[in-house]
């Protein structure tokens, strides 16, 4: 069966064969066959199809690829947020309160919350999401967090090295993370991550964690340079990490390492909004040739938003990106951060994951901040959100 999506005012494909950047086609159509993109081009030259859907002059772009989230957790930290808005400084130690709530939660409680957040993301256009563990910090709780995450995505990340739990010395805990915990978690994970930051893990500890993960076949990611300057960015580049996330406080050497290695710089503007830290200079990164991704970092402490549209707005307003650059970062950039070639674009052969916006241009995502403009969401060639869909 083939389906032709036509009546598209503006189609952003992110396909290099069409052009640099967002691969824009005006007055476009999109052909889907067997869940993948079979053709894109001007609507006037569209091939025949078994069925035709006219989206009525709306913009279409690839589904968002959210390459950094923490969705498996118990409780909330709204009181911490209120205190921060009143002037309290954000610190990594606040994670420990979520750890206690997560350990107390049942599997069903964690599963229901995760499902709700994934559905919330889908309604806002996110069709691919990475989910980390990191709020269990015991062998049993980290493993069950990853088992639950794996029910919702193939992009699961083992983040046992989030913070050091109470009652353990840092080096003792690193031994657990790289030993029994890794053995229990690796079968349920695609990636390994570590929070290389003051108040969390230093460079030597982070190196040990990532090296151990790599030895058992996990891909590498790293939280780095969120709260201040540090060694995390260059460590991630040295070890061949797919992405270094946060990169709020970086210098010329960090930027050079990112540009030379191709490690993706994943920016998380919702965190800066929520913690009142300065926003990274995304324009500086792009000008240096760094690949930039945007992700939500949806978590209960430093950034409890699931909206990549909101992150796009912040990136345009506060970080120096154009709307096209921000949308590319939240789609193709996220795919690069996950080393995926089948999502984040609408080139021929890509998964037919796309968003129909109730607006004539994708730039409306930033132009009309806070307005729920997502009308339809398609995933693997199936309408998941919209009139007649199961969730619409």
LINBELNOR-V209207 format. One record per helix or strand of 2 or more residues. SS is the DSSP state (a for helix, b for strand). FROM is the first residue (numbers start at 1). TO is the last residue. Records with the same first field share a line. If there is no record, write none. Layout:
SS->FROM-TO / FROM-TO
This chain:
b->2-12 / 24-33 / 36-42 / 51-62 / 64-66 / 126-132 / 155-161 / 191-196 / 219-224 / 243-246 / 264-267 / 292-294 / 354-357 / 374-379 / 382-385
a->43-45 / 78-85 / 92-104 / 107-123 / 139-149 / 170-177 / 180-186 / 203-215 / 232-239 / 252-261 / 269-275 / 282-287 / 308-318 / 323-337 / 364-367
